[in-house]
Amino acid sequence: MFAVEIKTEQASPTQIDTLPERTLGKPLLDKKVSMHCREVDVFYGDKQAIFDVSLDIGKNEVLAMIGPSGCGKSTFLRCLNRMNDTINSCKITGSIRLDGEDIYDPKVDIELLRARVGMVFQKPNPFPKSVYENVAYGPRIHGLTRDKIELDEIVKNSLMRAGLWKEVKDRLDDVGTGLSGGQQQRLCIARAIAINPEVILMDEPCSALDPIATAIVEELIDELRQRYTIVIVTHSMQQAARVSQRTAYFHLGKLVEVDKTDRLFTNPSHGLTEAYITGRFG
C-alpha cells in the first residue's frame, strides 16, 4: 500500500477553498522539453473548463495528471493532440508547442500531429480487424513502409515493445477484439507506437483492467519512457507514484501544482494538494 508522509502544516479552510490565480509549472532546466504549454484556456460554449494552465513536459519522462473527477485533467490531455477539435462548441486559447512548433497553427496537419502525439484511451478500443491489421494500419496509411517485409518488421517490433509479441505471435490473424482486456490495451499501445510517435497520451489506461493486467501495463509504461514522452491521466495516486517522474495536480480546471512525484506526495506546496492526497476530499 502506498504511504504518504505529509510534512506540511494542516491546510486551513481558506487554503482549501482558494485556488491559485495562476500556476506556472517549474521550467525544466535540467532536461529537454518535448511540449511547452502556456496560458491554456478551454471553453465549451460559454462554460470555461480549463483556466490559464502553463507547464512543460520533458522528453522521455512520464508526467502524471491527477485530481478529482471533473477537474479538467482529461480535457487538458485532449488539448495536446487536438482531440477537442472534434467538439464543435470547444474553443482553446493559449499556446501549446511540440518541439517549438505551435500545434494550433492553421498550417499544422492534424493527422500528422496525431501521428507524432499518439493516444491510448480509457477503455481498450482495438479495431474489429486482425491483431496484425490493428498494428499495421497506421504505418500503412502514413506511408511508413515500402513493402510487406518492412511492414512485418514494424508490426513485430511494435508488439514486442508493447510486451505482447510472445502471446500473439501465433495469433496474428485472429481478431483483436478476441484478446483479453489487458491484451487489448497492450495491442492499442502497440498500435500507437507503430507510427513512431514522440509523445504518447494515456487517459486512465488501466481503469478497465484487473490488477494483474494493470501491473503489466505499468511495467510497460516504465520501459516505453526510454523511447517516448508519456503523459498519463490517472485516478489512482498510487499509480501516479509508481509510474511517473513528475505529477501535476488539477482542481476545478486549474493547475494547482506540478513537481517531482516524490516531492509532491510527501511535501506538497499547496493546501489543496495536501487535502486531496490525504483523502480529505476528492
Secondary structure as GFF3:
##gff-version 3
##sequence-region A 1 282
A	DSSP	alpha_helix	13	17	.	.	.	ID=ss1
A	DSSP	beta_strand	33	44	.	.	.	ID=ss2
A	DSSP	beta_strand	47	58	.	.	.	ID=ss3
A	DSSP	beta_strand	62	66	.	.	.	ID=ss4
A	DSSP	alpha_helix	73	79	.	.	.	ID=ss5
A	DSSP	three_ten_helix	83	86	.	.	.	ID=ss6
A	DSSP	beta_strand	90	98	.	.	.	ID=ss7
A	DSSP	beta_strand	101	102	.	.	.	ID=ss8
A	DSSP	alpha_helix	110	116	.	.	.	ID=ss9
A	DSSP	beta_strand	117	120	.	.	.	ID=ss10
A	DSSP	alpha_helix	131	141	.	.	.	ID=ss11
A	DSSP	alpha_helix	148	161	.	.	.	ID=ss12
A	DSSP	alpha_helix	165	168	.	.	.	ID=ss13
A	DSSP	three_ten_helix	176	178	.	.	.	ID=ss14
A	DSSP	alpha_helix	181	193	.	.	.	ID=ss15
A	DSSP	beta_strand	199	203	.	.	.	ID=ss16
A	DSSP	alpha_helix	211	224	.	.	.	ID=ss17
A	DSSP	beta_strand	229	233	.	.	.	ID=ss18
A	DSSP	alpha_helix	237	243	.	.	.	ID=ss19
A	DSSP	beta_strand	246	251	.	.	.	ID=ss20
A	DSSP	beta_strand	254	260	.	.	.	ID=ss21
A	DSSP	alpha_helix	261	266	.	.	.	ID=ss22
A	DSSP	alpha_helix	271	277	.	.	.	ID=ss23
###
